[in-house]
Amino acid sequence: MAQAGLPGELNVGWMPTHVHRNETLNKRYATHRKISHLTRYVELAAGIKKPLLSGHTYREGLETTVKLYDTIGRVSGKQWLVNSSKHYLLAIDNYLAMPGQVKIVNLVRDGRAVYNSFRRLGFDRPAAVDAWANHYKRAERLFDRWVSTQDIHTVRYEALASDPASAMQELCRFLEIPYEASMLNLGSTTHHNVNGNNMRFNKDKSIRLDERWRRELSAEDLGFFEKAAGQVNKSFGYGA
């Protein structure tokens, strides 16, 4: 039985590395986690549906997660459960493990905004763009191969921030649930927060478009981004 305060004991797969406070254990854990995810990516890219070489932590974690979904659904009586782990491998494997029960929401943002955020945090140019570009290159390749177009919906951050009602109406149609205007009022009901922007903890929960990158990125930064990841950005409709 899982112990209170030790989420890893439940084994729902590889946990974020900060869960392990022991520095030596954390480094070893991070290495195994990286190898496991790389192996699973190679399997899916090669057309191998079932996890075989990804390690028992990944395989057993997926099985435990599916059981956890069933249990939460029975106890809560809710129609939808949101997994916000944000890893495309888990999204695809959950989709494959539960046919007809999983839909994927792919939230994207102009890569130049992401690049600018990392630059503000002190990352050099290659590090600021590589993680974003590589993530979406790999994710889109696997989504195209394994996920039916009717089961995946892309939401652009800029569209959501500029016209939240329209973006939410589209999302509700995709999920086949009724749209309610109260969905836009984050503080109107008791709810469980998924991981995301810290605005969810602020008193002012109004949605505002953030495009600081347009005035903060230098011509050199924009040129570097365009050369390194412009094509990936254009695949999501960005580039103007």
C-alpha angles and dihedrals in degrees: 000000000000115000121231110261094020106092092171090067090072090060104216089159132278111352123211108279095244089070088079111069096186105095096210092046091045093056092048091045092049091052093051090045092053093047091048094052092045091051092049091049090053090049094052093043088053092051098256106146102187120061106249111151100026094096134253094277091062096041097044090042090057091049092048091049092054090050090047091054091053092049094048090048093053094046098043099035088217122150096216134038118193120217107194098179087121097210112132092210091059091045091055096043092049088050092051094044094053109037113201094008104079132070124182125222111199110199113196135178134192103282091224089065091051090046090051092051091054091046090054088053090056102260117147118242100267094046091046093058107025100070093050096044095045092046093055095040090056096039095050092047092055095040089055091051102042111021125073113234089237091061100052128065125186118214118194113215092219092055091047093049095043097046111011095173095056093044092050092047090054091048092050091051089052091050092042094234128127117265117235124190089223088070087080093058102081094185098046098090141026107265144155114257119225118211113280146094115005091233087091088075095047125097089231104064097170115138114240129177113244114203100153089140090076092067101025104051116085123225088254092053092048091049092050092049093048092052094044102039110359093115093052090049092051091053087068093048098263129127108095 
